[in-house]
């Protein structure tokens, strides 16, 4: 049977609409918990998820976090003040027990490592790597903090589906996680560092997907849909 161009257009339009409805329903049906703690930039992640049609609750209530389908641990701040806050709520003991897909962002990624030089802070120890301060070389053109767009080289994992080597994402940080077995994306600023880490259900990015335009939206969507 042959279809006219108009009929073909209507068929493709119907397929697109059905896919869009399914996509939005899948996002809305998930319970996403964003861990609330004494760090900045947390609400911007919530707004980014809303733009994708996903709803999220900002909370430090353990029962809500434990019951969530996805957990996001974002933040901009200081490791030395963030860890005592988590300890006061026993979250430093509880977060490593989570089994659902978990995404740390920026400070959230650094707090998942073994130790941070920022405040000489023992961290959660999920990733077997340390966080160090960028040290510039005399005469170098690199600036600290590392702020702005930079390319990443991701591995082929579900979090980075559709992301290509040298795609650009947005960074703001003065400390970096060293390259480790769990490194799943690298970037370069003064030296090569972990732009993303992953181990079991725990994933994390040093860059801000919520500020990384279409590339960041795709990464957040992958986190929601691919796990």
Secondary structure, DSSP 8 states (H G I E B T S, - for coil): ----HHHHHHHHHHHHHHHHHHHHHHHHHS-EEEE--S-BSHHHHHHHHHHTT--EEEE--HHHHHH-SEEEE--BS-HHHHHHHHHHTTHHHHGGG--SEEEEETHHHHHTSSEETTTTEE---SSS-EEEE----TT----SSEEEEEEEEE-SSGGGTT--TTEEEEEEESEEE---TTEEEEEESSSEEEEEEEETTEEEESS-GGGSHHHHHHHHHHHHH--
